[in-house]
Amino acid sequence: MLTDLFFSLFTHLAVGLTFLTLFISRDEIGKLYFRVTTGVSFVLLVLALLSRPFGPIPFIVFFYSDGISFNQKITFLSLVGCAAVLLIYNLLIPRFHKALLLTAFLFGLIGICSYAPARFAVGSFNHIESIAAIISGVAAAFILGSVLGAMITGHWYLVQHKLSLTPLRRSAILFLTATLLRSLFLLGTVLRNWEVLTTSPIFTVGNFQNYLFWGRVGIGLMLPLIFGIMIWNSVKIRSTQSATGILYATVVLVLIGETFARVLFQISGMPF
């Protein structure tokens, strides 16, 4: 359980952060910003891969088909490819940097999408549940990466006061969008599984799973949504220090919320 939690959080953070950088202009914020973001994503991916999410399987085995499933192989190779492209980008920062960032993101996206069927037995998931788990993974990467990227972007204004506000505005908009989409996904999960949930421990008052669920809703979605609006209003009045301070707290809230969501998924099989 802990390995799955560690691996999913770190990979989602890395891939989501790479996605956010696609919307930031290098001319407006400088090369160092991209060195930092791609460097952070690379380290997160390396740590995630070193956690051995599929057990003590030698890394060399993933380059062959024997002994592992197709989805496990795709997950590993895609994330290795994402890390490799990020490392190349971080070392070179070429003129065609957007193409490399996009390539890294696509590798990471494939890795995230293949992880759900790779991590869980095929027979225990039907097609709808598999698709829901994949969408949940993509949505988790979006909200985790956007809040981390927005925090890093906001930090840039603490040392460079004359920067254009466009990068921070885009980061705030992406985070708000990610939070809304994640909330809608959770609502869809609840509505789709309403009959099951009404008799499950998740909706039983006083049960540990019930605390996790409402913690996931309140700490992981409602508070970040409120904070996101506060961040946007701070950016509008050019109060970048206030926006960055709120973002530090929001990163913690989102991490707690996504941790609760992953634990609930491990317990119930339902992506929240």
C-alpha positions, 0 to 999 in steps of 0.5 A: 500500500505504501509503495503504491501511494509513494509511486502514484503521488510522485509520478503524478506530481512529476507528470503534472508539473511537466504538463504545466510548464507547457503553458509557461513562456520561456521568454517571460520567465527565463531558462532557470525556471525550466531547469528547476521544474524539469529537474524536480520532475526528473528527481521525482520520477527517479525516486518513484521508479526506485520504489519498485512498485511491482516488487523486487523485479530487476530493472533489466527485466522490463526491457524484455517480455518475460516475467512481467505483464504488458502494462507493467512493462509499458508503465516502466518504459514510459516513465523511464522515457519521460525521465530520460527526456527531462534529463536531456532537456535539463542538460541542454535546454535547446531552442526546441524546448517545447517539443522536448517538454511535450515528448516528456509529458506524453511519455509520462501520460502513457505511464500514468494511464497504464499504471492502473491496469498494471498495478491491479489484477485484470480480472478484478476490474471491468472496463468502466472501472479501468477507464475510471481509474485511468481518468482519476490518475490523469486528474490527480496528475493535473491537480498535483502538478498544477499546484506544485507548478503554481507554487514554483512559479509564484516563488519566482516573483519573490526574487524577480519583481519585474516579471510579467504576471502572465505565467502566474495567471496561467498557473492559477487558472490551470490549478483552479481548472484542475480542482474543479475537474477533480471535484466533478470527477469525485461527484461522478464517482459518488453518483455512479456508485450511490447504491453501493456507497449508501451501505458501505463504510465510506458513508457510515458515520464514525467509520475510519473510511468515512473520515477519510472520505470527508477529509478528502472532500474538505481538505483535498478539494473544498479548501484548495478551491477556496484558496485557489480563488484567493490566489487568483484575486491576489494575482489580479491585484499584483500581490504575488507574495500573498499568492505564493504564501497561499500556494505553499499551504495549498500544496500541503492540502492537495497532497493530503487530499490526494493521499486520502483519495489513494488510500480510499481507492486501495480500500474500496476500489473506487477512484475518488 
